[in-house]
Amino acid sequence: MHAKGRCKCLHCGTFFIPDPRNRHHQQYCGEPECRRASKAASQRRWQRRPENADYFRGAENVARTQAWRKAHPGYWKRSKRKRSVALQDLLNAQPSPPQQTANQDDTVALQDLWQRQPPVLIGLIAHLTGSALQEDIVSMTNRLIAKGQALMGQKSNDDCQTNLVCGTAAAGAAEL
């Protein structure tokens, strides 16, 4: 081992810092080519041992291999991904009927209403409901505003520009 805790790779010859768990016997760095060389050297050492010399030869080893293959059918075969067939009928394209242009209504988009609320209110509602979806936050905000107005004895506020109640106060109060 090198003085600063580094080892010299037996394959490429560069110095590397060994893994602390294998410091006492790591001889190869982590480069792919060096890992292959380490595996080949390890395999050669294993095959040189007398007890492993005939591991892949002989009648009992053939029987052992055949039994394993029987217990694990198709292990060595590469599975081809089968393309899933859609469980739908093909639809022929049909011309859509001409549509009239939609009238512009004076309602405010959901994003506009949602973004006008104080961030602390949005964060609190998202935390309480466990959801960050705009629809969930808007519905909860509507119910909370309706509940607050009911507790304060106020009528529903029809000013859609400043809050999210927009005519749903009675329904929101009934849900709570």
MARKOLPA-494959 format. One record per residue (C-alpha): residue number from 1; residue in three letters; x, y, z. Coordinates in pm, 1 decimal. Example, Ala and Ser with C-alpha at 12.3 -4.5 7.8 and 13.67 -1.06 7.14 Angstrom:
2
<nr:1	rest:ala	u:1230.0	v:-450.0	w:780.0> .
<nr:2	rest:ser	u:1367.0	v:-106.0	w:714.0> .
This chain:
176
<nr:1	rest:met	u:0.0	v:0.0	w:0.0> .
<nr:2	rest:his	u:116.6	v:348.6	w:-82.6> .
<nr:3	rest:ala	u:208.2	v:584.8	w:198.6> .
<nr:4	rest:lys	u:-106.0	v:799.8	w:166.8> .
<nr:5	rest:gly	u:-348.9	v:503.6	w:177.6> .
<nr:6	rest:arg	u:-351.3	v:456.2	w:-196.9> .
<nr:7	rest:cys	u:-293.5	v:129.3	w:-381.3> .
<nr:8	rest:lys	u:-152.0	v:69.4	w:-724.6> .
<nr:9	rest:cys	u:-389.8	v:-113.9	w:-959.2> .
<nr:10	rest:leu	u:-243.2	v:-442.3	w:-1083.3> .
<nr:11	rest:his	u:-402.9	v:-394.4	w:-1424.8> .
<nr:12	rest:cys	u:-363.8	v:-27.7	w:-1524.5> .
<nr:13	rest:gly	u:-95.4	v:74.8	w:-1275.2> .
<nr:14	rest:thr	u:-266.2	v:391.4	w:-1153.3> .
<nr:15	rest:phe	u:-297.5	v:473.4	w:-786.5> .
<nr:16	rest:phe	u:-646.8	v:455.8	w:-634.8> .
<nr:17	rest:ile	u:-808.1	v:481.2	w:-293.6> .
<nr:18	rest:pro	u:-946.0	v:137.7	w:-203.9> .
<nr:19	rest:asp	u:-1287.3	v:84.4	w:-54.6> .
<nr:20	rest:pro	u:-1253.6	v:99.0	w:326.8> .
<nr:21	rest:arg	u:-1431.7	v:-237.1	w:364.7> .
<nr:22	rest:asn	u:-1185.8	v:-411.0	w:127.1> .
<nr:23	rest:arg	u:-874.2	v:-205.9	w:193.4> .
<nr:24	rest:his	u:-674.8	v:-508.1	w:312.1> .
<nr:25	rest:his	u:-712.6	v:-705.0	w:-11.9> .
<nr:26	rest:gln	u:-839.0	v:-478.4	w:-293.9> .
<nr:27	rest:gln	u:-581.3	v:-485.9	w:-574.0> .
<nr:28	rest:tyr	u:-771.9	v:-338.7	w:-869.5> .
<nr:29	rest:cys	u:-930.9	v:2.2	w:-920.1> .
<nr:30	rest:gly	u:-1294.1	v:51.7	w:-1013.7> .
<nr:31	rest:glu	u:-1249.2	v:112.2	w:-1386.6> .
<nr:32	rest:pro	u:-1455.0	v:-129.3	w:-1600.7> .
<nr:33	rest:glu	u:-1150.5	v:-278.6	w:-1775.2> .
<nr:34	rest:cys	u:-972.7	v:-330.2	w:-1441.8> .
<nr:35	rest:arg	u:-1283.8	v:-490.3	w:-1292.8> .
<nr:36	rest:arg	u:-1290.4	v:-736.8	w:-1582.4> .
<nr:37	rest:ala	u:-922.2	v:-813.5	w:-1525.4> .
<nr:38	rest:ser	u:-992.4	v:-865.9	w:-1153.5> .
<nr:39	rest:lys	u:-1275.7	v:-1107.7	w:-1233.0> .
<nr:40	rest:ala	u:-1057.8	v:-1302.9	w:-1477.2> .
<nr:41	rest:ala	u:-775.6	v:-1330.8	w:-1220.7> .
<nr:42	rest:ser	u:-1019.9	v:-1440.8	w:-952.6> .
<nr:43	rest:gln	u:-1168.5	v:-1703.6	w:-1184.6> .
<nr:44	rest:arg	u:-819.3	v:-1838.2	w:-1266.7> .
<nr:45	rest:arg	u:-735.6	v:-1864.9	w:-895.3> .
<nr:46	rest:trp	u:-1063.3	v:-2047.2	w:-825.1> .
<nr:47	rest:gln	u:-1009.3	v:-2297.0	w:-1108.1> .
<nr:48	rest:arg	u:-650.1	v:-2371.0	w:-994.4> .
<nr:49	rest:arg	u:-766.8	v:-2506.0	w:-658.2> .
<nr:50	rest:pro	u:-769.0	v:-2888.4	w:-648.7> .
<nr:51	rest:glu	u:-1125.0	v:-2913.3	w:-511.3> .
<nr:52	rest:asn	u:-1255.3	v:-2705.5	w:-804.4> .
<nr:53	rest:ala	u:-1058.5	v:-2876.7	w:-1081.6> .
<nr:54	rest:asp	u:-1343.7	v:-3104.7	w:-1193.1> .
<nr:55	rest:tyr	u:-1633.2	v:-2887.5	w:-1082.3> .
<nr:56	rest:phe	u:-1780.5	v:-2871.1	w:-1432.8> .
<nr:57	rest:arg	u:-1687.4	v:-3229.8	w:-1533.9> .
<nr:58	rest:gly	u:-1812.2	v:-3575.0	w:-1447.3> .
<nr:59	rest:ala	u:-2146.5	v:-3755.2	w:-1432.0> .
<nr:60	rest:glu	u:-2255.3	v:-3612.4	w:-1094.4> .
<nr:61	rest:asn	u:-2186.3	v:-3257.7	w:-1210.1> .
<nr:62	rest:val	u:-2379.8	v:-3316.2	w:-1530.1> .
<nr:63	rest:ala	u:-2671.0	v:-3445.1	w:-1320.8> .
<nr:64	rest:arg	u:-2639.1	v:-3144.6	w:-1086.9> .
<nr:65	rest:thr	u:-2647.2	v:-2904.2	w:-1380.8> .
<nr:66	rest:gln	u:-2942.5	v:-3081.3	w:-1544.0> .
<nr:67	rest:ala	u:-3138.1	v:-3076.7	w:-1218.3> .
<nr:68	rest:trp	u:-3073.3	v:-2704.7	w:-1175.7> .
<nr:69	rest:arg	u:-3180.3	v:-2633.5	w:-1533.7> .
<nr:70	rest:lys	u:-3497.8	v:-2837.3	w:-1482.7> .
<nr:71	rest:ala	u:-3575.7	v:-2640.3	w:-1167.1> .
<nr:72	rest:his	u:-3512.0	v:-2308.9	w:-1348.3> .
<nr:73	rest:pro	u:-3665.8	v:-2342.7	w:-1695.9> .
<nr:74	rest:gly	u:-3595.0	v:-2061.6	w:-1937.9> .
<nr:75	rest:tyr	u:-3329.9	v:-1899.3	w:-1714.7> .
<nr:76	rest:trp	u:-3076.6	v:-1865.8	w:-1993.0> .
<nr:77	rest:lys	u:-3325.3	v:-1756.2	w:-2256.6> .
<nr:78	rest:arg	u:-3367.3	v:-1390.2	w:-2317.3> .
<nr:79	rest:ser	u:-3727.3	v:-1290.4	w:-2294.7> .
<nr:80	rest:lys	u:-3851.5	v:-1089.4	w:-2584.7> .
<nr:81	rest:arg	u:-4086.7	v:-817.0	w:-2487.5> .
<nr:82	rest:lys	u:-4421.6	v:-884.8	w:-2640.2> .
<nr:83	rest:arg	u:-4597.2	v:-586.2	w:-2771.5> .
<nr:84	rest:ser	u:-4922.4	v:-541.3	w:-2592.9> .
<nr:85	rest:val	u:-5224.4	v:-520.7	w:-2813.6> .
<nr:86	rest:ala	u:-5465.3	v:-245.1	w:-2731.9> .
<nr:87	rest:leu	u:-5798.2	v:-367.8	w:-2605.2> .
<nr:88	rest:gln	u:-5980.9	v:-109.8	w:-2807.8> .
<nr:89	rest:asp	u:-6149.9	v:-114.1	w:-3143.2> .
<nr:90	rest:leu	u:-6008.1	v:112.9	w:-3407.2> .
<nr:91	rest:leu	u:-6229.9	v:411.4	w:-3462.5> .
<nr:92	rest:asn	u:-6278.1	v:555.4	w:-3804.1> .
<nr:93	rest:ala	u:-6226.9	v:927.3	w:-3820.8> .
<nr:94	rest:gln	u:-6554.6	v:1113.4	w:-3839.4> .
<nr:95	rest:pro	u:-6582.0	v:1476.6	w:-3930.8> .
<nr:96	rest:ser	u:-6687.3	v:1683.8	w:-3634.0> .
<nr:97	rest:pro	u:-6989.5	v:1907.2	w:-3672.7> .
<nr:98	rest:pro	u:-6914.7	v:2276.1	w:-3710.1> .
<nr:99	rest:gln	u:-6901.4	v:2447.5	w:-3374.6> .
<nr:100	rest:gln	u:-7002.3	v:2795.8	w:-3289.0> .
<nr:101	rest:thr	u:-6758.3	v:3023.3	w:-3120.0> .
<nr:102	rest:ala	u:-6806.3	v:3030.4	w:-2745.4> .
<nr:103	rest:asn	u:-6927.7	v:3351.1	w:-2588.0> .
<nr:104	rest:gln	u:-6680.5	v:3519.9	w:-2360.0> .
<nr:105	rest:asp	u:-6822.2	v:3508.0	w:-2011.4> .
<nr:106	rest:asp	u:-6709.8	v:3730.8	w:-1733.2> .
<nr:107	rest:thr	u:-6592.8	v:3455.8	w:-1501.2> .
<nr:108	rest:val	u:-6233.5	v:3453.4	w:-1388.1> .
<nr:109	rest:ala	u:-6008.3	v:3160.7	w:-1468.6> .
<nr:110	rest:leu	u:-5929.8	v:2913.6	w:-1190.8> .
<nr:111	rest:gln	u:-5560.3	v:3005.1	w:-1194.6> .
<nr:112	rest:asp	u:-5640.1	v:3373.3	w:-1145.2> .
<nr:113	rest:leu	u:-5862.2	v:3306.4	w:-847.3> .
<nr:114	rest:trp	u:-5621.0	v:3060.4	w:-696.9> .
<nr:115	rest:gln	u:-5314.4	v:3280.9	w:-732.9> .
<nr:116	rest:arg	u:-5482.6	v:3584.4	w:-573.6> .
<nr:117	rest:gln	u:-5501.5	v:3411.9	w:-235.7> .
<nr:118	rest:pro	u:-5225.4	v:3473.9	w:18.0> .
<nr:119	rest:pro	u:-4946.5	v:3213.6	w:-7.2> .
<nr:120	rest:val	u:-4984.4	v:3126.7	w:359.3> .
<nr:121	rest:leu	u:-5348.7	v:3034.5	w:300.9> .
<nr:122	rest:ile	u:-5263.9	v:2823.4	w:-3.4> .
<nr:123	rest:gly	u:-4983.2	v:2648.7	w:186.0> .
<nr:124	rest:leu	u:-5202.7	v:2582.7	w:488.4> .
<nr:125	rest:ile	u:-5483.7	v:2440.2	w:279.8> .
<nr:126	rest:ala	u:-5242.5	v:2221.7	w:80.0> .
<nr:127	rest:his	u:-5095.9	v:2097.2	w:407.9> .
<nr:128	rest:leu	u:-5437.5	v:2024.2	w:562.0> .
<nr:129	rest:thr	u:-5578.8	v:1849.5	w:256.3> .
<nr:130	rest:gly	u:-5257.9	v:1669.0	w:166.6> .
<nr:131	rest:ser	u:-5302.3	v:1776.7	w:-193.9> .
<nr:132	rest:ala	u:-5139.0	v:2043.3	w:-407.6> .
<nr:133	rest:leu	u:-5396.4	v:2029.0	w:-686.4> .
<nr:134	rest:gln	u:-5559.6	v:2361.2	w:-769.2> .
<nr:135	rest:glu	u:-5907.8	v:2210.4	w:-777.6> .
<nr:136	rest:asp	u:-5871.6	v:2068.4	w:-426.4> .
<nr:137	rest:ile	u:-5732.4	v:2392.7	w:-287.4> .
<nr:138	rest:val	u:-6007.0	v:2600.9	w:-454.0> .
<nr:139	rest:ser	u:-6286.7	v:2376.6	w:-327.0> .
<nr:140	rest:met	u:-6143.9	v:2378.7	w:27.1> .
<nr:141	rest:thr	u:-6096.6	v:2756.9	w:12.6> .
<nr:142	rest:asn	u:-6458.5	v:2800.5	w:-96.7> .
<nr:143	rest:arg	u:-6580.1	v:2585.3	w:192.4> .
<nr:144	rest:leu	u:-6362.0	v:2769.5	w:445.9> .
<nr:145	rest:ile	u:-6476.8	v:3112.9	w:325.8> .
<nr:146	rest:ala	u:-6841.2	v:3003.7	w:333.2> .
<nr:147	rest:lys	u:-6797.6	v:2860.7	w:682.4> .
<nr:148	rest:gly	u:-6632.2	v:3183.6	w:801.5> .
<nr:149	rest:gln	u:-6909.5	v:3396.9	w:652.0> .
<nr:150	rest:ala	u:-7172.4	v:3174.2	w:810.6> .
<nr:151	rest:leu	u:-7003.9	v:3206.7	w:1150.3> .
<nr:152	rest:met	u:-6977.6	v:3583.1	w:1117.4> .
<nr:153	rest:gly	u:-7340.9	v:3615.1	w:1002.7> .
<nr:154	rest:gln	u:-7243.7	v:3761.8	w:667.7> .
<nr:155	rest:lys	u:-7415.1	v:3696.7	w:339.1> .
<nr:156	rest:ser	u:-7222.1	v:3530.2	w:61.0> .
<nr:157	rest:asn	u:-6984.1	v:3768.7	w:-110.8> .
<nr:158	rest:asp	u:-7054.8	v:3786.3	w:-482.9> .
<nr:159	rest:asp	u:-6728.0	v:3963.8	w:-561.4> .
<nr:160	rest:cys	u:-6550.7	v:3685.1	w:-752.6> .
<nr:161	rest:gln	u:-6248.0	v:3900.8	w:-807.9> .
<nr:162	rest:thr	u:-6138.1	v:3907.1	w:-443.5> .
<nr:163	rest:asn	u:-6227.3	v:3559.6	w:-319.3> .
<nr:164	rest:leu	u:-6328.6	v:3220.2	w:-445.7> .
<nr:165	rest:val	u:-6685.3	v:3200.0	w:-317.8> .
<nr:166	rest:cys	u:-6862.8	v:3291.0	w:-646.2> .
<nr:167	rest:gly	u:-7215.7	v:3177.8	w:-559.2> .
<nr:168	rest:thr	u:-7120.9	v:2849.7	w:-390.4> .
<nr:169	rest:ala	u:-7136.0	v:2973.2	w:-34.2> .
<nr:170	rest:ala	u:-7456.9	v:2787.3	w:53.4> .
<nr:171	rest:ala	u:-7334.0	v:2463.2	w:-98.2> .
<nr:172	rest:gly	u:-6993.5	v:2503.2	w:68.3> .
<nr:173	rest:ala	u:-7149.6	v:2577.5	w:407.0> .
<nr:174	rest:ala	u:-7378.7	v:2274.7	w:377.2> .
<nr:175	rest:glu	u:-7084.8	v:2046.2	w:303.1> .
<nr:176	rest:leu	u:-6902.9	v:2154.5	w:618.4> .
